[in-house]
């Protein structure tokens, strides 16, 4: 409510003064926010009912996504999220009531519903009280469905979401930039690959072939091996494959004096950066392999890394016979267990898919590849090294076959590794 009063501030001058009832405005804001939360709960519940009743088909729409987009203007991703939350709230009555009453906003419930179940619902509601959505996101991060708030969070990496709204000319330039990167790498690029290559370009890759690609600050825990990459003041957990990539071709400073472990930068004793690959040897490898990725069929010649066929974590040394060039995409696939490289440069290199089939084979089994990748990640999570995990899985596949389940692969590989 806004009131106007007129006052005489000086002779012959009439002034209008605005008096704002801020308490009333606050009350209305809170009321609208509560009503919106209640509508969010109702919208999600009705969307789920509409999906189960096949409403979109009765109206002539091909998919429920199309129906929701036309009726409510929601995109596919938001539709899936609202349906997920609505399903979760069917088993979380107290959380649903909190949303209807405006005690929690929809964004907070969206995050809490990723981890809360009926047994843990009271604990999550208690710890979320009075916290912002950002704080709740931090609480939920690294926890699985059914975990309690006091359970230790997994320090592993998580995916991050970037959303941009840009002008038409910026969008046009973005498309041209991605097209150019595709031509340079000689293949397709998804959004993650495109952003990665652009970021490396902006951060300036090596102009000298003897200098390592990795010029970012990364801390690696000496106990568990978890890596944390510095991103403008924030320490961001990265995957084990990223740590292995950095160990292949990076600069090191040794112990940084923190409780997390080894840092990448300047060595305290020598005051100089120490590279995994000496500059002269790096130039030799670049000349020998023509500056291109060694994977058959790959034409990429930008941001090339040197890869240790025998990983650094297993004692791999700077032996030119066991060093090859890989592009960023193939380097990451190797350390994720999706691409296996065996042999040596003098004796010949052999390339395989995760299911053990020769690289480029047309008879790949997607389910077997996924099972092998998940088994590899599980073994790495148990503390086994990159190379030994791959060798154990290759041995197990000869006995259980390529169609084995993840559990069978992991169990068999642990047997090989512990005998």
Order of alpha helices (4+ residues) and beta strands (2+ residues): beta-beta-alpha-alpha-alpha-alpha-alpha-alpha-alpha-alpha-alpha-alpha-beta-beta-beta-alpha-beta-beta-beta-beta-alpha-beta-beta-alpha-beta-beta-alpha-alpha-alpha
